[in-house]
Amino acid sequence: MIDLKAFEVWFVTGSQHLYGEETLRLVAEHSQTIAASLNSPSQMPVTVVFKPTVKSTEEIYSICAAANNDKNCIGIIAWMHTFSPAKMWIGGLKILHKPLCHLHTQFNRDIPWNDIDMDFMNLNQSAHGDREFGFMVSRMRINRKVIVGHWQDPEVLQQLNGWSRSAAGWNDWQGAKFVRFGDNMRYVAVTDGDKVEAEYKFGYAVNTHGIGDLVTVINQTSDAAIDTLIEEYSDQYTLMPSLLKGGEKYNSLRDAAKIEIGMRAFLQDGNYKGFTDTFEDLHGMAQLPGIAAQRLMAEGYGFAGEGDWKTAALVRAMKVMGSGLKGGNSFMEDYTYHLDPANSMVLGSHMLEICPSIADGKPSCQVHPLGIGGKDDPVRLVFNSAAGPALNASLIDMGNRFRLLVNEVEAVAPINDLPKLPVARVLWKPYPDMKTGCAAWILAGGAHHTGYSQNLTAENLQDFAEMASIEFALIGKNTNLYQFKNELRWNEVFYQINK
């Protein structure tokens, strides 16, 4: 489990010295009350830290510099309780590198109709104080989240919660390392990309290790460690008879456990947050990692197949953002279609590696031939995924920019058994409908690999894209193909001008 409470969001209130000490005392008191309320575990997944009111250019610059240098701080929530002249904010905003959320609220929900006077008006000036601040942030072309409403409004709290999750995912990428075991699948375009530009843009590094480096670590695994892990498999999953001790495929289970132990050790020793491999580069390995990749994903590692490092990094970020929420996040692939005009659906799966965090019920541990890769039959977890709202996300290198593409979907229970399909799978219906959703995905250059989420929203990923200053495209319930094509064209112009 990834503990989001270890991350801090700083609550920073703006004012000025014009209004006198009594007003500033009340501003601080109100700010502390709001920050303490937001810090409740039932409200926010991260820790909300109250910071003293900033009232001058020097104080604003100091708090922004401190946020940049504090490894636990993942973002700032800014609120102007009174009027805070925005020229004071220029220096601080120029250096701020952490995500910014502008909370447009006020301490009181209602106007005290019978008691309101000029003292009240001087204290509660958010209605125009936040507009002054908002102008400067827009003038400086700084991406930020703007949330409007009373700080106790459930919708406002939900948006703050989501933004803080996105900030946690973004923070997790800074300085992260992802490893490719071998290269990407030969001749495949979309799984490749510019790793130098990605490190510059996203903050994480991707480097390759030859499969021999991994095999060396795998071969150091002890029989005792393998025995212990097989006991864990037996407790958590339903093992098919051939994988039980004495069964004809028991040694395949031992090989799979050995691979998992070695991969985990390699990732831990290298401080990696995710990885990718390919069935075309398995020299020295007994089988393609199946259950190993699935279980490592369930622990929070990012993963994608066939050398797809962009999706591996995205899956890791989605796992951080969704930590503690019901449901899971997984590597996914659009595999095949059910084109019944009355009930069109996508069957999502992969050769082996779908995360059990999205499983509906207890997975079955099975072994079957793979048909590609030329290795022994790999062990994998087989299950159906739960029904309900979900989304697929694809991070694409468009040459002059990165695009984050999201399709909202509705996962459905299988309409029939799949007795001969030996892989984990999920059925979904793309929004707004099958034809429009698939056409829009293809027009946007969406990859066949995605990050699949049961617990994140399109807004979470839009906030994340804005923190990264990359393009975001949404295919949802209201998508119109004509309008969507125009959005892609307009975005192309924008990013040519804005580069």
N, C-alpha and C positions, 0 to 999 in steps of 0.2 A: 504493500500500500504506500502510495506517495502522500506524505503528510503536508497538506497545503497550509496548515496553521504555522509552519515554520517560515512562511513568507509573510512579509509586512506590506501593507498599503498605508501610506501616510495621509492623514486627514489634515489639510492645510487650509486655513481660513484667512482671507484677505480683508484688510481694513486700512485705516490711516489714523494719524494723530489728531485730525481736525475735530473729532467729536468729544474729546475729553476722556478722563480716566474712568468715569462711571460707565460710560457707554462701552469702552474697551473691556471693562471687567465683565459686563454682561455678554459681550461678544465671546469672550473666552469661556465663560460659564456655559453658554448655549452650545458652543463648539464641542466642549468636553462631553456634554450630554449626548449630542448626536454621535460622536465617535464611540462613546461607550456603548450606546445602543447598537450601532452597526457591528461592533466587535463581538456581539453575542454569537455563539456557535450556531444558533438557529438561523442567523441572518446571513453571515458571510463565512465562506470556507477558509479565508485567510485571516491574519491578525490585522486589525485596524488600529493604527497608532495615532493618538492625538498629538499634534504639534502646536506650539504656541503661535498665536496670531502674528502674521507678518504685516508690517505697517510701513516699510520703507524699501527702497531699492536694495540696500545692503542686506536686510533681513531676507528678502525674497531670493537674492542671489545665493546667500548662505544656505538656505534650506534646499534649493535645487542642487547645489554642489554636494551637500551632504547626502541627498538621495542618490545621486550618481555613484557616490563612493561607498554606500552601504550595501553590502552583498545581500542582505535580507530584504531590502526594500525593492519591490517589484513595480511600484507605480505610485502616483499621487492622485488623490481626490481633492480637487480645488473647489472652494466655495467662497463667494464674496458676500459676507453677512451684511456689510455696509458698502458704501462706495469705496473702491480701491483704485485710485488713478492708474490706468494701465501702462503708462510710460514707466512706472516703477517696475513692471514685470518684464520689460524687454531683456535686460541682462540675464535674469534667471532663466527665462524661456529659451534664450539662445543656447544655453549650455545644457539644458535638461535632456537627458538621454533615456529616461524612464517613461513608460506609458502614462498618459495624462487623461484623467476623467474629470469633466466639468460637471459638477452636481448643481443644477439650477433649482434651488429649493429655498425655503425660509423656515425659521425656527417655529413660528406659529403656523398652524394650518389655516385658521380663519381670521378674518378681520374682526377685532373687538369693537363692534359698531358703536356702542355707547361710551366707550372709554378712549377711543383712539385720539391721540393728540400729536403734536410735533415731536415730542420726545420719542414716542413710539415710531413715528415715521423716520426719524434720524437713525434709530437703531435697526429697523427692519427694512433695509434698502436693497435687498437682493434682486428685486424686479429690474432695477436699472444698474446696480453694481455688477451683476453678472453679465449684462449686455456690454458694459465697458470692457470687462475682461475678455469676453467672447470676441469683441472686435479685434483686440490685439492678437489673440491666438490665430484668428482668421487672417489678419494682415500679415502675420509671419508665416502663413501657409503651414501650420503645424497640425498634423493629424491628432485628433482626440475624440473621446466619446463624450457626447452631451446627453445627460439624463435629466429630465424635467419632472418635477412633482414633489410632493411633501415627503420628507425623509422617512416617514412611517408608512407610506403607501406601499402595499405589497408589490405592486408592479415596479415601483422604483427600486425596492430591495432586490427583486428578481433580476433587474437589469444590472445593478451593482454587483450582485453575486456573479452573474455571467461575465461581466467585464473583468472582474478580479481573477476568474478562472482563465480567461484569455491571457491576462498579464502573467499569470503563473506559467502558462505554456510557453509564452515568449521568453520569459526569464530563463526557463529551463534550456532553451536553445543556445543561450549565450555562453560560449566556451565549451559547448558539448562536443563530443567526439562520436562519430559513427564509423563502423568498419565494414568494408566490403571484403568478403572472402572470395577472391577471384574477381573477374571482370563481369560486366553485365552480359546478358544473353546476346549472342552474336547477331548482328544486323538489325537489332531492335532499336528504334529511334527514341521512343517516348521515355524509356527507362534511363536513358543517358542524360547528359546535361553538363552545364558549366559549374564544376565544383568550386572553382576559384570565385566566381561571381556569387555562388550560394554562400560561401563563407563570408564574403564582404557584406552581403545583403542580410543574411540570417544569423550570423555569429557562430555557426557550428562548422566543424571540420569533418571532411570525409576522406579517408585514406584506405588504401588497399593492402591487404596481407595475402600472400600466397597461401593456398589451401594447405601447403605443407607446414606452415607456421601453426595453424590450428590443429592439424593432425598430431604434431609433436606434443601438444598439450593434452589432447584426447588420449593419447597412448600412455600418459602418466597416471591415468585413473586406476584406482585400486579396485580389486574385486569386492572388498568390504563396502566401499562407497556405492558400487553398482547394486549390491544386495539391498542396501538401505533404500535406495531410490526405487527399486522394484517393489518393495513393500509399500512405499508411498503410492505407486501406481495402483497396486491392488486395493488400497484403501479408498482411493478417490474415483476410480473408474471401474467399469465392468470389462474385464479382460476376456477376449474370445478364447475358447478352449485351447487353441494351438499355441497361445502365448503363456499358458500356465506352465509351471515347472514340470518338466517331463514331456511337454508338448513339442511337436515337431518344429515350431517356430520360436521356442523359448530363447534360443541364442540370438534371434533377431531382436527380441526385447532387450537382452543384455547389451547388444551393440547400440541400440537406440539410447539406452540409459547412459552408456559410456560416452556417447556423443553429447548428450545433454550436459553431463557433468563437466566435460572438457570445454564446451562452448561457454558455460556459465563462468568457469574459471578464467577463460581468456577474456571475456567481457569485463569481469571484475578486476582482473589484474591491469587491464588497459584503461579502466575507468570509462568504458564505452556505454552510451545510452541506447544503442540500437545497432542493428547489423543487417546485412543482406548476403545471400549466397545465390548460387545458380546450379542447376542440375548438370550444366555443361562442364563444370569444374569441380570434380569430386575426387581427384587423384589421392589415393591413400585412405579414403573413407569407405566404410562398409556399405553405407546407404545414405541417401539424401536425408538431412535432418527434417523430420516431420513433427513428432511429438516434442522434440527439443524446441523447435521454433514456436510451437503453440504454447508450451508452458512458459517459455521465457517471455513471450508477449503478455501472458496472463500476469507475470510479475511486474510488468511495466516497461519492458524493453520495446523499442520500436523495431519493426521487422517488415520487410517486403522481399518478394522473391525475385530471382533473375537479375540481381545487381541493381535493383531499383532503389537507390539510396534516397531519392527525394521522398518517396512514399514511406520508407522506413523512418525518416526523420519526422514526417507528418504524423504517422501513427503514434510515435513517442509523444509529440506535443498534444495530441488528442487524448492520450491516456493521462497526461498530467492535468489537462483541463477537466476531464471527467472524473478525476479521483474522488471517491466517496459517494458518487451518485449511483443510483440503481441502474443496472445495465452495464454494457461494456463497449470497448472499441477494438477494432481488429483490422488487419490487412484483409483486403477483399479484391475480387475480380469479377467483372461481369462475364459469365461463362457461356450461358446459352439461354434461349428465349422460349417462352410459351406464347405463341402468337394466335391464340383463340381470340377472335374479334370481341367476344363478350367478356373475356377475362384474361387479358394480356398481362404477362409477368416476366420478370427476369429471374433466372436462377444464378445466384452468386455463389462462388466457391473458389477453390484453387486446388492444385494437385494434392496438397497436404495441409497447408499452413494457415488455418483459420483459428483465431484465438477463442479458447473456451469461455472467456468472459462473456460471450454473447450466446452461450448455449442455453437451450430450454431443457433443463433436466440434466441427469447424470450422463456424461459422455461415455461412449464405448471405446475401448482401446483395441485397435484391430491392426492386422498386417495384411497387405495385398500387393500384388505386382504393380509397378508404376508404369511400365511401358516405355519410358524414356529415361535416359541417364546411364543405363548400362550397369547398374549396381544391384545389390540385393534388395529384396522387397522391403520397403520402409514401413515403420510403425507410425501410426497416426491416431488421433482422436476423432471419432465420428459422432456427429450430433446434428440435430436441427436447431435453428436459431429461433428465438422468441419473436412473436408477432408484436407489432406496434409501430409508432412513428420512429423514423430513422433517417439517416442521410449518408450519402457518399461524397467524399471530398477528394479532389485530385490537384496536386501541385505540379504545374506544367512550366517548362522552360520554353518561352516563346521566342527566344533569340535576343530580343531587345528588352525583355522583362520577364518576370515570373507572374503567372496567373494562378489564383486559387479558385477552383471551380467547385461548386456545391450543387448537388441535386437532392432535394427533399424527396423522401420515398415513404411508402407504407409497407412495412414487412407483414407478410401473411403466413398463416400456418400452411404447411404442405397440404395440397388437396388430395394427394395420393401418397402411399408409401413409396419409398425409393430403395427397395431391398438390395439392388445390385450396384448402388452408387456408394463406393467406400470412402467418402470424404465428408467433412463438415460442410454444411450448406445453409443458405437462407434464400427465401423467395420474397421478392418485393415488387411493388407497383410504383413506377416512377411518377412523380408529379410533373406537369399537370395531367398528363396521360402518357401512354406508352409511346405513341408516335412523336408527339411534341417533345417529350423529355429526352428520348434517344436522339432525335434530330438536333436538338439544341446542344446536347453533350458533344456530338460529333462536330458540329459547327464551331464550338469553342475549343476544339482540340483536346478534349478530355481523354485522359489515359484509360487503358483497360485495367490498370491497377488503381485502387482507391484505399482511403481510410474510411471504414464503415463505422458509424456511431449510433448507438441506441440512446445515448444520454446527453448529447450536445445538440445545440440548435444552430441554424444558419447564422443567427446573430452572434453567437460565440465565435464562429469562424470569420465573420465579417470584421468583428473587433480585432481579431488576431491579424488578419490581412492588413488592416489599417495601421496596426502597430509596426508591421514589417514594411509598410509603404509599398505594398504590391497591389496588383489588380485583383479585384474580387468580382466574380460573376455567379449569379444565383439562378438556378432553375427550380421554380417552386410552383405552388398552387395557382398563381396568377400569371405565369409566364405565357407571353404571346410571342410566337416565333418571329413575326415581323418586327416587333419591338426589340426582341432579343438580338436579332441580327444588327439592328441599328446601334444597340448598346455596344456590341463588339466593335463596330466601325468607329464609333465615337471614342471608345477607349483606345483604339489604335492611334487615333489622332492625338489624343491627350498625352499618351506616353511618348509619342515622338516629340511633342513640344516640351514636355516636362522632364525629359531625360537629362 
